[in-house]
Amino acid sequence: METTLHWAKEAFNREVVITDGQRPVGRLYREVLARDVSAYLNDVRLWFDVEGFLIQEVTVHQYIGDTDQVIGHIRFDWDRSAELELTNGRKYRWKRQNFLMHEWSILSEDPAQQEIIHYDQTKMFFGDEGRIELLRHSPNAEVLILAGLFVRNYFLRKRRIATAG
């Protein structure tokens, strides 16, 4: 997989498209009035199943052929960060770099907390665009990239709902 990808979301659209150069390689999509998100990157197909009302948790499913299996859970913290714990025992932390979420990262949960993936938003007029940089190789790279975009969009959606209410 390339070390730099691009993501784009058009205004008023529920779809994020991930490209490698000009070639589409991934997508996140949420149906109208749904909380769950389906996603894919390269050959990895995921479903983010949002559960709960006030305190929400996300179960991450991976589709392999016609079957799906739970591969992890995302838990949200009070400080607007999140933790992804995979069923293989590995843990990763989602961390925003600034209040507006123009930059965010996926960090390993080991004591060094190394940044594995860095995201940034480079455009935001009638839509959003940005870069995804894979800084360290990971066997879970596709899952981590999709989870990082999912968590940011989750927080932005919660912010919009709170502002409208």
Beta strands, then each sheet from edge to edge (+ up, - down):
strand 1: 4-10
strand 2: 15-20
strand 3: 23-29
strand 4: 37-41
strand 5: 44-51
strand 6: 57-64
strand 7: 67-76
strand 8: 82-86
strand 9: 91-96
strand 10: 103-108
strand 11: 115-124
strand 12: 127-134
sheet 1: 1+ 2- 3+ 4- 5+ 6- 7+ 8- 9+ 10- 11+ 12- 1+
end
